[in-house]
Amino acid sequence: MCGIVGGNIPLKKVLPMAQAIKHRGPDDHGDYQDEHISLAHVRLSIIDLSSRAHQPMSYDGLVLIYNGELFNYLQIKSELSALGYQFDSESDTEVVLKAYHAYGKKCLDRFNGDFSFCIYEKRAKKIFACRDRMGNKPFYYYHKNNLFVFASELKAFKSVFSLSFDQQSLGDAILFSINDHQKNTIYQNIYNLLPGHWLEYDLSLNSLKLNRYWDAEIPEDDVVFDQNKFNQKLDEFEFLLKDAVRLRLIGDVPVGCMLSGGLDSSIIASMIHENKSDVTYFHSSYPEFPEIDEYQYVAMLQQQWGLKLNRINPDFNSFKLDYSKLSSVQSDIFRSYSIYSQYAVYQKAYSLVKVMLSGQGADELFGGYQQHIAKFLADDPQNLVERKNVYNEDVINADIMYMNKYKLGNVEKKKTLIKENQKALELIHESLPNYKPDWDLLLDKFESNVSICLKNDTLKYSLPQLLRYEDRNAMNFGVENRTPFTDYRVIEFVLSLPKKYKFKNGLSKYFLRELGKRRLPKTVAERLDKKGFEAPDKQWLKKMGVNCSMGLVALRLDLFKQLKQSLAS
């Protein structure tokens, strides 16, 4: 992965932008300018470490700056070679450039990867830019009057523009923890190119065009459960996921894997273990908080598979020292302190590996969160009967509480949401007096159709946010994160599965659990609890002096203060 910046501004203004994100590319840097545009690139070398892969890269009137990895580049390179194209490097960058030359925008249909890139068409005087289908790699742009400027991170714009907050987007991010669903960011006139989209900017006409090039379909959900068909689908999925893992192990640098001990990352680890032996595994552990610690499960996998494991133990003292840096790294509102666990892992990993795989994305796809379970239960009364056979009374009571919310009509839901958030809103108005909550936005997130909800959380709400967190944490330390569950083939396949495959016998993520039974120790595969990469939010909030009665809203307001100070400095 790398960092890219550019626009119709002088190079002397673009270079400080590149300097602001130099952590994304510590291995090399380059720039380009003519009378219409300036471009700059900072490189993290993963494939073809030689200078032949230097960027910006040019070919027949095209200039490319590229952030990411094209995992199927060898296949596409072979196709292009058959068309007569010759290559001067072993890089995927050159494949991207010549694929665009051969196929134009349609090259995106052939790509399987994590990427954002910009191609300057010198003859047409146009900028073409895009993001991968899932938005694993970021692309932000400033557009006002006749100015068009872009960058991989929000912080890069600070060196060029005097930034102001967008109160609506900022307020929604603080109150609802929703800020990756739309093109608006928390800063005025700076926009987020959405996943699966491309843009074209005409430098002569100063006109901007946006287009969505990919979406995923969801099924007609009236399927009767059939065990034979289920097993066939499970075989197909296992093959797909194994291939997604195989592709993400490609590279010329050391590889790591984030291992929480939960189902998702353990399945990914099992597939890595089959493919590659020289991999380092990383686990974030909180032994002083056994209610969120999962080390016992990781230790079990380590012993059974002989894994090379690094156990990281973040504590409050290290968090307090890193908090200001963490907020600067993210340069945006984040949901909770839990992302510090991930930050601490990458902090340790950067001296050992340059690529890190993780299990990100499975909860959104398979319905692993509380709101998904509530919707499954509200959808079919039999699901609650089956769940009572598996879980204790405390879990069931919590399930019923959430389920009843989803049974309400939209008018009642809205009244409930306003009542629940009233005190938090009063606190937000102390800092953002003009903010008016978009309650309909939250209603959309409360969509009662399970399949639509899973698609929304995968493509619109939850997962894009988590991918943003991980990109910033990883790239701050010069590590490339890769997430096999976000391979577009996996996304399309899982979203097309009937909901009866995802919740059965009282269990969420049933389909993935059945795959886990094939590949993992029984104790790991059949876990009923869910923890993930958590941090002791409540305890740390209290120690940080944050108003705990307002919970995570108070945390996000504190983040806003940090960002405000950063703009003023």
QUIVEN-V994840 format. One record per backbone hydrogen bond with DSSP energy under -1.0 kcal/mol. NH is the residue of the N-H (numbers start at 1). CO is the residue of the C=O. Records with the same first field share a line. If there is no record, write none. Layout:
BEGIN
NH=CO ; CO
END
This chain:
BEGIN
3=42
5=40
6=150
7=38
8=148
9=7
13=10
14=10
15=11
18=14
19=15
20=16
22=19
24=21
25=22
27=43
28=43
30=41
32=39
34=37
38=7
39=32
40=5
41=30
42=3
43=28
44=1
53=50
54=51
57=64
59=62
62=59
63=120
64=57
65=118
67=116
69=114
71=112
73=70
76=72
77=73
78=74
79=75
80=76
81=77
82=78
84=81
85=80
96=92
97=93
98=94
99=95
100=96
101=97
102=98
103=99
104=100
106=103
107=104
108=105
109=106
110=107
114=69
116=67
117=130
118=65
119=128
120=63
121=126
122=61
125=121
126=121
127=201
128=119
129=199
130=117
131=197
132=115
140=151
141=191
142=149
143=189
144=147
147=144
149=142
150=6
151=140
152=4
156=153
157=154
160=157
161=157
166=186
170=166
171=167
172=168
173=169
174=170
175=171
176=172
178=172
185=190
188=164
190=187
191=141
192=183
193=139
196=132
197=194
198=211
199=129
200=209
201=127
202=207
203=125
206=202
207=202
209=200
211=198
213=196
214=196
222=220
230=226
231=227
232=228
233=229
234=230
235=231
236=232
237=233
238=234
239=235
240=236
241=237
242=238
243=239
244=240
245=241
246=242
247=243
248=244
249=246
250=247
252=46
256=355
257=280
258=357
259=282
266=262
267=263
268=264
269=265
270=266
271=267
272=268
273=269
274=270
275=271
276=272
279=277
280=255
281=308
282=257
283=310
285=312
289=286
292=289
297=294
298=294
299=295
300=296
301=297
302=298
303=299
304=300
305=301
306=302
307=302
310=281
312=283
319=315
320=316
321=317
322=318
323=319
326=322
327=323
328=324
329=325
330=326
331=327
340=337
341=338
343=339
344=340
345=341
346=342
347=343
348=344
349=345
350=346
352=349
353=349
354=254
355=254
356=480
357=256
358=482
362=359
365=361
366=362
367=363
368=363
373=369
374=370
375=371
376=372
377=373
378=374
379=375
380=376
383=380
385=381
386=382
387=383
388=384
390=387
391=387
396=392
397=393
398=394
399=395
400=396
401=397
402=398
403=399
404=400
406=402
407=403
413=409
414=410
415=411
416=412
417=413
418=414
419=415
420=416
421=417
425=421
426=422
427=423
428=424
429=425
431=428
432=428
435=432
439=437
442=438
443=439
444=440
445=441
446=442
447=444
453=449
454=450
455=451
456=452
457=453
458=454
459=455
460=456
461=456
463=457
465=461
466=462
467=463
468=464
469=465
470=466
471=467
472=468
473=469
474=470
475=471
476=472
477=474
478=475
479=474
480=354
482=356
486=483
487=484
491=487
492=488
493=489
494=490
495=491
496=492
497=494
501=498
502=499
503=499
504=507
507=504
509=366
510=502
513=509
514=510
515=511
516=512
517=513
520=516
525=521
526=522
527=524
534=532
537=535
540=536
541=537
542=538
543=539
544=540
545=542
546=541
550=547
551=548
553=550
555=551
556=552
557=553
558=554
559=555
560=556
561=557
562=558
563=559
564=560
565=561
566=562
567=563
568=564
569=565
END
